[in-house]
């Protein structure tokens, strides 16, 4: 993590003539003290980096400095390339990967492929990522329609960060309407557009994000028909037992909201909820409502 941060600091200084320590601390999401320690590390590695105090001061590089690939070890260069390979699926990241591969004189073996895009809406998701990325870097407000459980409304948001958690993408930002930090699930966002108004970026608190992403969980005991084994072993590996009849028994935790029942319904008649009783009863109620629709 430290190596990646040093790399980001260097590129930030190469892009801008001079930056203050508080600005770097906010951008890197660390303390000012940590930034000064990083500056010492870079200086110790031979990078011509300087600090001036007072008005118009800041941290800057010698004008003639260019990034030296020897700054990073071979293993560290591989880590940087691997990180970019993981982001290559998001539109626009392959160019940076190609430039660094050229700088490092390495192609980096493509031994892993990470693709966060959805099978169904790849173009829409890529376009949305482009919009959000641009808004975050340019510190522009965005507006979008957001579908909640009960209604759909327009939100004006200061976008701060994209978060991937629990197999879903979220936008973390400050909602002007709610006057609070919020996480917005990207699958519920539509008609997103960048506004002309700028905002002063607020520091992103990782602890707040973790708390907001954390969902109330319910512990389930499920019984699956043996013909569901292809899915059960894929989705619940390490938590599976068999009963004498060959049915598969699973104990797991799942977020306590409506998507739980949508997920259970995806197994059709191949699953039975054993515990807890309230989930079993609610699932039975939903199945009954569905069956009533097809009696005529």
LUMKEFI-486585 format. One line per field, with one value per residue (C-alpha): residue in three letters; x, y, z. Coordinates in pm, 1 decimal, always signed. Layout:
N
res	[ALA	...]
X	[X	...]
Y	[Y	...]
Z	[Z	...]
END
This chain:
296
res	[UNK	UNK	UNK	UNK	UNK	UNK	UNK	UNK	UNK	UNK	UNK	UNK	UNK	UNK	UNK	UNK	UNK	UNK	UNK	UNK	UNK	UNK	UNK	UNK	UNK	UNK	UNK	UNK	UNK	UNK	UNK	UNK	UNK	UNK	UNK	UNK	UNK	UNK	UNK	UNK	UNK	UNK	UNK	UNK	UNK	UNK	UNK	UNK	UNK	UNK	UNK	UNK	UNK	UNK	UNK	UNK	UNK	UNK	UNK	UNK	UNK	UNK	UNK	UNK	UNK	UNK	UNK	UNK	UNK	UNK	UNK	UNK	UNK	UNK	UNK	UNK	UNK	UNK	UNK	UNK	UNK	UNK	UNK	UNK	UNK	UNK	UNK	UNK	UNK	UNK	UNK	UNK	UNK	UNK	UNK	UNK	UNK	UNK	UNK	UNK	UNK	UNK	UNK	UNK	UNK	UNK	UNK	UNK	UNK	UNK	UNK	UNK	UNK	UNK	UNK	UNK	UNK	UNK	UNK	UNK	UNK	UNK	UNK	UNK	UNK	UNK	UNK	UNK	UNK	UNK	UNK	UNK	UNK	UNK	UNK	UNK	UNK	UNK	UNK	UNK	UNK	UNK	UNK	UNK	UNK	UNK	UNK	UNK	UNK	UNK	UNK	UNK	UNK	UNK	UNK	UNK	UNK	UNK	UNK	UNK	UNK	UNK	UNK	UNK	UNK	UNK	UNK	UNK	UNK	UNK	UNK	UNK	UNK	UNK	UNK	UNK	UNK	UNK	UNK	UNK	UNK	UNK	UNK	UNK	UNK	UNK	UNK	UNK	UNK	UNK	UNK	UNK	UNK	UNK	UNK	UNK	UNK	UNK	UNK	UNK	UNK	UNK	UNK	UNK	UNK	UNK	UNK	UNK	UNK	UNK	UNK	UNK	UNK	UNK	UNK	UNK	UNK	UNK	UNK	UNK	UNK	UNK	UNK	UNK	UNK	UNK	UNK	UNK	UNK	UNK	UNK	UNK	UNK	UNK	UNK	UNK	UNK	UNK	UNK	UNK	UNK	UNK	UNK	UNK	UNK	UNK	UNK	UNK	UNK	UNK	UNK	UNK	UNK	UNK	UNK	UNK	UNK	UNK	UNK	UNK	UNK	UNK	UNK	UNK	UNK	UNK	UNK	UNK	UNK	UNK	UNK	UNK	UNK	UNK	UNK	UNK	UNK	UNK	UNK	UNK	UNK	UNK	UNK	UNK	UNK	UNK	UNK	UNK	UNK	UNK	UNK	UNK	UNK	UNK	UNK	UNK]
X	[+0.0	+286.6	+453.4	+132.2	+90.1	+447.8	+379.5	+60.6	+241.6	+506.1	+248.4	+59.1	+377.6	+463.8	+118.0	+119.2	+409.1	+363.8	+118.1	+79.2	+108.3	-257.3	-369.8	-169.5	-296.1	-656.0	-594.9	-416.4	-654.5	-373.9	-241.7	-9.4	+254.1	+235.4	+283.8	+602.3	+730.6	+657.0	+846.1	+1146.4	+1126.0	+1117.7	+1408.4	+1604.8	+1540.3	+1708.0	+1400.2	+1480.9	+1182.0	+1173.7	+954.1	+913.1	+725.9	+530.1	+303.4	+331.5	+524.0	+455.3	+607.2	+758.1	+1002.5	+1307.8	+1192.3	+1409.1	+1289.7	+1138.7	+1016.2	+1294.8	+1180.2	+1462.1	+1272.0	+1059.5	+1186.1	+1085.9	+829.8	+684.7	+658.7	+469.5	+231.4	+159.3	+93.9	-127.7	-334.8	-390.9	-478.8	-752.2	-893.5	-847.8	-1207.8	-1321.4	-1319.1	-1011.3	-758.9	-573.7	-382.4	-218.3	-133.2	+34.3	+238.7	+367.9	+444.0	+654.0	+827.6	+902.4	+992.8	+764.7	+451.2	+347.1	+195.2	-184.6	-225.5	-535.3	-837.0	-1070.9	-1383.5	-1633.6	-1875.1	-2222.3	-2301.9	-2620.4	-2538.1	-2168.4	-2190.1	-2420.3	-2196.7	-1880.3	-2042.8	-2160.6	-1810.0	-1670.9	-1919.6	-1852.4	-1475.7	-1481.5	-1705.9	-1491.6	-1164.6	-1310.3	-1500.7	-1831.3	-2176.8	-2384.8	-2756.9	-2928.1	-3249.7	-3223.8	-3464.7	-3534.5	-3756.4	-4061.5	-4000.5	-3769.2	-3634.1	-3367.6	-3049.0	-2785.9	-2460.0	-2097.5	-1929.7	-1629.0	-1545.4	-1653.7	-1676.5	-1697.5	-1850.0	-2061.3	-2053.6	-2194.2	-2069.0	-2163.3	-2106.2	-2004.0	-2082.8	-2244.0	-2615.4	-2719.7	-3085.4	-3024.9	-2728.1	-2539.1	-2294.7	-2465.7	-2388.0	-2578.2	-2596.8	-2500.9	-2754.5	-3026.3	-2879.1	-3008.0	-2994.8	-2668.5	-2523.0	-2243.7	-2346.6	-2144.2	-2130.2	-1807.1	-1770.4	-1496.6	-1389.8	-1440.9	-1204.2	-1320.9	-1336.2	-1285.7	-1446.7	-1766.3	-1778.4	-1734.4	-2012.3	-2251.7	-2183.6	-2228.4	-2577.8	-2794.9	-2751.7	-2985.7	-2857.1	-3027.9	-3055.8	-3144.0	-3212.5	-3146.3	-3254.1	-2955.7	-3026.4	-2920.8	-2569.8	-2407.0	-2513.2	-2488.1	-2124.1	-2038.9	-2211.8	-2172.7	-1839.8	-1717.9	-2057.6	-2234.1	-2351.1	-2555.9	-2853.7	-2923.3	-3146.7	-2867.7	-3017.7	-2769.9	-2786.4	-2637.8	-2599.1	-2514.5	-2571.7	-2747.1	-2838.2	-3183.1	-3374.6	-3603.5	-3323.2	-3300.0	-3635.2	-3549.0	-3236.9	-3426.8	-3684.5	-3405.4	-3380.7	-3750.8	-3876.8	-3522.8	-3482.1	-3657.8	-3599.3	-3562.4	-3470.8	-3542.6	-3919.1	-3996.5	-3802.7	-3966.5	-4313.1	-4242.3	-4102.5	-4413.3	-4633.4	-4452.0	-4474.9	-4847.5	-4905.8	-4719.8	-4916.3	-5246.2	-5161.3	-5150.4	-5471.9	-5682.3]
Y	[+0.0	+239.1	+171.7	+252.1	+574.5	+686.4	+617.4	+827.1	+1113.0	+1116.6	+1129.2	+1403.3	+1611.5	+1541.3	+1662.5	+1977.6	+2215.1	+2221.2	+2080.7	+2142.9	+1861.6	+1900.3	+1870.4	+1550.4	+1415.8	+1469.3	+1313.3	+1008.8	+981.0	+982.5	+1227.9	+1519.5	+1350.3	+1040.3	+1257.7	+1407.1	+1056.5	+958.5	+1265.8	+1156.8	+807.9	+951.4	+1182.9	+891.6	+698.3	+973.9	+1165.0	+1542.6	+1648.6	+1976.1	+2155.2	+2532.5	+2692.9	+3014.5	+3180.7	+3018.3	+2728.1	+2358.9	+2032.3	+2015.7	+1828.7	+1956.1	+2085.3	+1839.7	+1532.2	+1238.7	+917.2	+662.5	+303.4	+203.6	+377.7	+62.4	-290.5	-555.0	-698.2	-351.8	-279.1	-607.0	-504.1	-170.5	-337.9	-599.6	-326.9	-159.2	-492.0	-528.8	-191.7	-247.0	-366.5	-16.4	+202.2	+415.7	+238.8	+38.8	+343.7	+398.1	+27.7	+42.3	+350.3	+193.6	-135.2	+61.0	+254.2	-62.4	-254.2	-533.7	-690.0	-843.1	-1188.2	-1175.8	-1450.9	-1295.0	-1121.2	-905.1	-779.8	-583.9	-520.2	-669.5	-925.6	-739.6	-368.2	-340.9	-24.9	+157.8	+70.0	+178.3	+510.5	+566.3	+498.0	+755.3	+1018.2	+950.5	+939.4	+1274.7	+1431.8	+1303.9	+1431.0	+1764.7	+1811.7	+1872.1	+1809.6	+1539.1	+1478.9	+1145.8	+954.8	+708.5	+420.0	+344.3	+68.6	+296.1	+574.8	+724.7	+1074.3	+1311.2	+1346.4	+1620.5	+1474.7	+1568.3	+1248.5	+1137.6	+774.3	+453.4	+153.6	-214.3	-415.7	-730.7	-795.4	-450.9	-103.2	+199.6	+573.2	+735.7	+1104.8	+1394.7	+1425.0	+1790.6	+1706.6	+1487.0	+1698.3	+1383.1	+1130.9	+849.9	+531.5	+495.4	+156.2	+211.0	-41.9	+196.2	+506.1	+638.8	+962.0	+1064.1	+1394.5	+1629.4	+1978.3	+2295.6	+2375.0	+2281.0	+2169.1	+2165.6	+1805.5	+1655.9	+1397.0	+1038.5	+850.5	+478.8	+390.4	+572.2	+386.5	+50.6	+134.5	+248.4	-51.9	-287.0	-435.0	-607.6	-980.5	-1269.3	-1621.2	-1880.2	-2256.9	-2375.9	-2713.9	-2753.1	-3036.3	-3234.1	-3119.0	-2768.9	-2890.8	-2709.5	-2375.1	-2462.3	-2572.2	-2264.0	-2013.0	-2169.7	-2353.7	-2472.3	-2440.7	-2749.2	-3074.9	-3360.2	-3530.5	-3905.7	-3832.3	-3643.6	-3298.6	-3018.8	-2832.0	-2484.3	-2234.7	-1885.8	-1514.3	-1284.4	-912.0	-865.0	-692.9	-775.9	-908.6	-1208.7	-1337.1	-1262.6	-1471.2	-1760.6	-1751.9	-1794.1	-2157.4	-2211.4	-2514.2	-2635.1	-2464.1	-2475.7	-2225.5	-2416.7	-2127.8	-1863.9	-1897.5	-1537.6	-1574.6	-1912.0	-1761.4	-1452.4	-1666.3	-1887.3	-1575.5	-1446.6	-1786.5	-1799.6	-1454.3	-1558.0	-1883.0	-1693.4	-1489.8	-1804.4	-1969.8	-1801.2]
Z	[+0.0	+86.1	-250.1	-438.7	-239.1	-316.0	-681.9	-669.4	-493.6	-767.0	-1044.5	-864.5	-841.6	-1205.0	-1306.1	-1090.8	-1030.9	-654.9	-401.9	-29.3	+224.4	+336.6	-27.8	-71.5	+261.4	+151.5	-189.0	-44.5	+253.6	+510.8	+770.3	+692.3	+909.1	+687.2	+377.9	+522.4	+601.5	+240.9	+116.7	+324.8	+169.2	-182.2	-106.1	+39.4	-282.8	-484.4	-602.2	-621.0	-411.7	-217.6	+37.0	+73.3	+360.6	+367.5	+113.5	-227.6	-81.3	-105.7	-222.2	-570.0	-793.3	-978.1	-1318.3	-1510.3	-1319.6	-1508.1	-1348.8	-1317.5	-1338.9	-1101.1	-821.6	-790.9	-750.9	-1005.3	-761.4	-693.7	-1067.1	-1111.4	-829.6	-1000.2	-1336.6	-1171.7	-1005.3	-1342.0	-1503.4	-1244.7	-1348.6	-1721.6	-1747.2	-1654.0	-1964.0	-2016.1	-1794.1	-2060.8	-2188.2	-1848.7	-1836.1	-2178.6	-2083.5	-1763.1	-1935.0	-2182.1	-1903.5	-1706.6	-2025.3	-1912.5	-2050.5	-1715.6	-1742.5	-1760.6	-1501.4	-1348.3	-1498.7	-1292.9	-1467.1	-1258.6	-1545.2	-1559.3	-1831.0	-1925.2	-1908.8	-1992.5	-2207.1	-1964.0	-1669.3	-1853.1	-1950.9	-1592.7	-1461.5	-1704.4	-1585.9	-1217.9	-1263.3	-1443.6	-1179.0	-890.7	-1038.6	-1150.2	-820.8	-1002.1	-862.0	-1028.7	-1052.0	-1109.6	-1059.0	-772.5	-725.8	-361.3	-226.2	-218.7	-469.7	-729.8	-679.0	-809.8	-605.6	-618.3	-489.6	-430.6	-562.2	-357.3	-423.7	-594.9	-362.7	-456.5	-173.0	-139.4	-516.7	-597.1	-690.2	-481.1	-511.1	-183.9	-170.8	+11.4	-69.6	-85.9	-22.8	+284.2	+401.7	+488.2	+345.0	+156.3	-35.5	-363.5	-531.6	-896.0	-1024.2	-897.2	-1063.0	-1396.8	-1599.9	-1433.8	-1553.0	-1449.2	-1333.8	-1380.6	-1008.0	-829.4	-468.1	-205.4	-165.3	+179.4	+325.0	+275.3	+604.6	+541.8	+875.2	+771.3	+439.3	+610.8	+855.5	+582.5	+358.9	+651.1	+626.2	+881.6	+829.3	+899.5	+963.2	+742.0	+743.8	+393.9	+235.6	-136.9	-364.9	-490.9	-847.5	-731.4	-645.6	-940.7	-790.8	-424.0	-441.5	-645.5	-417.9	-72.1	-86.4	+253.0	+424.8	+285.9	+444.8	+300.2	+463.3	+418.0	+116.2	-62.1	-9.4	+60.1	+392.5	+415.4	+700.4	+583.9	+644.0	+400.4	+398.8	+549.3	+269.4	-21.7	-242.7	-8.6	-134.0	-497.0	-451.6	-293.1	-573.4	-828.5	-709.0	-797.6	-602.2	-531.8	-193.4	+143.7	+425.1	+752.5	+982.2	+1097.9	+1124.3	+1022.3	+695.0	+626.5	+681.1	+469.1	+186.5	+201.3	+186.7	-124.3	-297.1	-218.8	-369.0	-685.2	-716.2	-679.2	-990.4	-1204.1	-1086.2	-1354.0]
END
